[in-house]
Amino acid sequence: MKNIYQTKIENFYSKNKRMPSYSEMMELFGFKSKNAIFKIVNKLIEAGVVAKDHLGRLVPTESFGEIPMLGFVTAGLPATVEEEMTDTVNLDDFLIGKKEYTYMLEVDGDSMIDAHIERGDMVLVEKANQAKDMQIVIAEIDGEFTMKYFRKVGNKSWLEPANKNYKPIYPTQSLNVIAVLKAVVRKY
């Protein structure tokens, strides 16, 4: 189970995209002694949460940032559930296959609403130059970029919205797949 120090370091890392210095950890934890920080860091190293690189700097380990996986929840009729930590999940590992080809975009528009993708959602996409029929893609069509279903029948390709108020888009000059959708993130 995570302790308060691990959570504070993970929050700092998430916000700053780097590990805190010992001085910053003193402030984070409300300590006046670097010796106390040294002891906490050693416990986190022993627990496998952080490690030191060849220069002695703190670095996150593979288990850094994992969240508990507590089991299943029924989406049918209500049922009793025992909360039991079955595993942990690292969201990067769960959502991102090829980190160097992955990026996020914020959705603007409502043409994919029937695919449950709304304005303000964040989409996780992976760079690609081809797609399968009915995959949701980021594409360049006739010099403009959009997110739609990629459609291909025979030699004919086009983009199709997921909203009955919009019409399919057929290229007059070019249609290039830029990325394929991997996940949609919506905050409530």
N, C-alpha and C positions, 0 to 999 in steps of 0.2 A: 504494500500500500504506500502511496506517496506521502511524504512528509511535507510540512510547510515550507522548508528550505528548498526542496526540489521544485515545488510548485512555483515559488517566487523566482527561482533561476529560469525555469521554463518560460514563465511569463515575460521576464526580462529578455530572454533570447528571442521569443516570438515578436516582441515589440521592436527590438534593436538589431536583430539578425546577427548577433554576436554574443559571446559569453561575457558575463560581467567580470570586472577586475575584482581583486580582493577588497580594494577600497569601496567599490560600488556595492559589493556584498555586505560590507559593514553597514552601509546606509540602508540597504534593502532589509536586512535582518534586525537592524536597530542595535548593533553591537559596537563596542568601543575598542575592541581588541582584534588585531589581525590573527592572533593565536587561536581565538575561538573560531574564526573563519577557516583557518587551516585545519582544525579538527573536523569541522563539518564537511569541508571539501574531501578530506580523507575518507570519511564515512560514505560520501556519495561515490567516490572512486571504488571503494570496497563493494558497494551495492551495484556497481556496473552502470550507474546513471551517467557519469561523466568519466573522462579519461584525460591524460595529459599527452600532448604531442611531443615530437622530438625536441622542441624548444622549451618544454615545460609549461606551455599554455593549456588552459582547460579547453576541452572540445567535447561536444555531445557524443554519446555512444548511440548504437542502433536503437536501444530501448528508450532513449531520450524523447520525450513528448508523447509517449504512448498513453492512451486512455483505456480505462477498464472496459472489458466486454463482459456484460453481466448476464447474458443469456438471451432468451427470446421473449417477445411480447406477442400476444395473440391479436390479430386484426379481425377476428370473427366474433363469436360469442365470448363474453367475459369469462375468464378462468383465473384460478389462483396461480400465483407465480412465486417461486422462491428466488429471492435475489441472491445470486451466487456468482462470484467472479470466476468466469470460465477461462478467461484469457485476457490479453491486452491487444490493442490495435494501434498501430502507428498510421495515422491518416495519410501521411505521404506515401507509405508503402501500399496502403489499401487503394488509394485513388490514382497514384502516379506510376505509370509503367516505365516511361523513358523521361527522366527528369530534364535532360538537356533539350528535349523537344516539346516540353509541356509549358503552357502558360494559361493565364486566366484573363477573361474579358467580362466586362459588365454588359448586360443585355439592355438595349434601348429599342423599344418597339414591341408590337404585340402580334407579329405574324407567326409566332410559334406557340401561341397560347394553348392550342389544343394538344400540344406535345408537353404541356405543363411547364413551359418555359415562359416566364413573365418579365416585364420591365423591372430592372433592379436586381434580378438574379445574377449570380456569377456563374460563368460556365468555364469548366476546365477542359481545355482542348489540347490535342497532340498534333504537332505539325505532320502533314502527310500531303502527298501529291496525287493520291488516288483514293477512291472510296467505293464501297459496295452500295448497290441500289438500296434506298431507304435509310441510309445512315444520315444522321444530322451532321452537317459540315459547315465550316466557314469557307466561303468560296469567293473568288473574284469572277464576276460576270460582266463582260463588256466594260471593264475598267472600274467597276464599283464592287464593294465588299458587302456581304450579307451572310446571315445564318439561315439555312433552310434544309429541308430534306434533299439529298442528292438522288436524282432519278436517272436511271439508265435502262433503256430498252433497245436492244440491238446496238446500232451505232449512234443512236440519238440520246443525248444527255440534256437535262434541264434541272431547274431548282423548283421545289414545290413547298409552299408555305403550309403551316398547320393552323390555318385560320380561314374559314369559309369566306371572309371578307376580302381576301387577297387572291390573285390569280397566279398560276405557275409562271415562272420566268424562263423564257427560252432565249439562249444566246444568239445574238446576231453576228458577233465577232469571236468572242472567246469565253470559255468557262474553265476555270482552273480551281481545283480543290486546294485549299491552303492548309486546313486542319480538320480533324474529325473530333466530334464531341465525345468526351469521356465521362463527365459528371456535371450535374447542376447543383449549385449550392444556393440555398435560400435561408436567410435569417428571419426568425419570427420574433 
